[in-house]
């Protein structure tokens, strides 16, 4: 009998895919964004996905949905934006309106009472407000009757060709003896290992590979790009045409000998290590370890955002295997 999972804030399904590969059965997913939900549906046709705002699903509705169903695990990454104000003037992190989704996630947990749950979030959560924010979150989890462990994992240590640090908060009830995070893998995969076999493309060109089409860059952008060497940055561009302001993480070229920088929802000004263009959606999906068979719905920018927001499935799989061990070791 497969262990049952609910995926809240499921996005395009990176976490679900990792848990699915480890043998879990995701029976319900919740996503607010209709476009992201369509991507999820394409890849998980057997999972019931609800497109709704979690705040509008009241306690009675939750009880009704999951009555007579035993849920082993809840997974998800509730968004939190309120880093700047929280901690100032004595304000608590979870009191900030923008972080209420965290509490909504815990409301689902407190009603459904899974044996374990996972919250994935930005690594900054751990050090925010000198650690008080993390204390607040742990305290909220203890209040609903769960033990908790957390660790910042860098995806590069788990078979993902990308530097990406995220905190994984794992909570479990009294039926679970313990939980151990996955061991690091010494083998580092470079961006070149991950994408070099895909067809070469110039600006604006397409290919027969799904989602492997290059955006069309302006002549001005192509000129700037042409000066940046493998692993180089904007300082390679002659001063008279060099961008003077803006994010220093832009106008760089991927280093072919290293893993990728962290994939976000907008990678248009980071250039392929040997081709004059930004990466295609398929290349970004590969860096996030989505298989080429994985389908995405929406415009090119919506797809980039879905890929950038996702938990790399390979990392999700390593974490899911640890969940499996805990569930079966009682």
Buried (B, 14 or more C-beta within 10 A) or exposed (E): EEBBBBBBBBBBBBBBBBBBBBEBBBBBBBBBBEBBBBBBBBBBEEBEBBBEEBEEBEEEEBEEBBEEEEBBBBBBBBBBEBBEBBBEEEEEBBBBEBBBBBBBBBBBBBBBBBBBBBBBBBBBBBEBBEEEBBEBBBEBBEEBEBBBBBBBBBBBBBBBBBBBBBBBBBBBBEEBEEBEBBEEBEEBBBBBEBBEEBEEBEBEBEBEBBBBBBBEBEEEBBBBBEBBEBBBBBEBBEEEEEEEEEEEEBBBBBBBEBBBBBBBBBBBBBBBBEBBBBBBBBBBBBBBBBEEEBBBBBEBEBBBBBBBBBBBBBBBBBBBBBBBEBBEEE
